[in-house]
Structure formats: structure tokens, C-alpha cells
Amino acid sequence: MRISQLAAATGVPVATVKYYLREGLLHEGERTAPTQALYDDSHVARLRLVRALLGAGGVSIAQARAILAAIDEPPAAIHLLATAHNAITAPLDAAADVDEVRAITSGWGWRTESCDPAVLGAVAAGLQGLRDGGFDLAPGVLDAYGRAARDIAQAEIDGIPTESAEAAVRYVVLGTVLVEPLLLALRRLAEQVVSGERFGETGPLGD
């Protein structure tokens, strides 16, 4: 298919397709002339993936390029989560109190010695944000977050495909990046469901 047909098949404007080609997010088509190329189903699939990463995934062009590179050239298994998390985690803030995070999670029985400092820092930043906003979690809520996160992680890790490194990378990286918006939306939905069960339709969270 020509680039106009590729654009029509994916709903991505031709100008955007060309931009993705320039940025290395989309592989080149088969050249038929100096200014023309043919594209196939692999380009359709990659374009949809790119749109998902930049849209629902909320990652930058540079982050998307790193994610796609990991999918195309799978890293060693030990680096899978690092590749995924680095795409959506800010660099470690030198002021982040990761010791507090280690102490809290140690109380849950978690071993975090080998965990990415930037991920620990993201948790520390979240805790500091609560303090900065003057918001105190109700007793037991942070522990509930930990239990829920552990359950989610266990299910996800158990589901990593083992038939190939490429399949594992795709599952881990895309599962990390694309699932987080879903988790947030499910939390909000669950809050409304539980609130309705507890308070009814005219409870303290709205009339």
C-alpha cells in the first residue's frame, strides 16, 4: 500500500506518518522510486502501537523510540522491567528519601535491595506529595495499596509469555506503559462503586 493508503488504514494523517518515519518510530517502506515507497501490514501494526504509546501510554517521542528499540532488539531478561519503567519514571531526585520507602516496604516483607532507585524515588516523591498537600492517608490505606500492588504485580509477572524473548519484552514493556492508565481508571470506578454501596446515591460524595 502507498503512504496515503497506510494513513487511511490507521487513521493517522500522512504528515504524521512522515514525521514518525523521520523520528525512527516507523520503519521505512520498500522503495519503488526516490520519493515513493510501499508499506505492508507490519507498518499498520507499528503505527497503531506508536499511537497507543504516545496517546494512552503518554510517553514522549524519545521514550517511545527506546520502547520500540527494546521490542525490536530484546534485551536480557533482567533488563526488561528497567526498560519499561525507565520509559515512564522520572530520573531519581537527589532529595528523594528512599530510606523511608525501604523502611515501609520492608515492613511488608518486600526486598528492595536490587530495585531501581528511580522507582523507589518515585514512591518517595508520591509520599512527599501527600505531605506537601497536607493530606493524611487513613490508617491502613497505604498498607492496602501495597497489598493491591503486590497482587497486581504477581498476576502480571506470572503472565509473562515464555515462548520468545520478543514476546516477553512486548508483554512487559507494553503492559507497563499501556496498563497504568487502565489501573487508574479502574481505581476511580471502584471508588464510585464502593461509595455507592456504602453511602447510597445521595451520600457525602455527591447528590
Secondary structure, 3 states (H helix, E strand, C coil): CCHHHHHHHHCCCHHHHHHHHHCCCCCCCEEEECCEEECCHHHHHHHHHHHHHHCCCCCCHHHHHHHHHHHHCCCCHHHHHHHHHHCCCCCCCCCCCHHHHHHHHHHCCCCCCCCCHHHHHHHHHHHHHHHHCCCCCCCCHHHHHHHHHHHHHHHHHHCCCCCCHHHHHHHHHHHHHHHHHHHHHHHHHHHHHHHHHHHCCCCCCCC
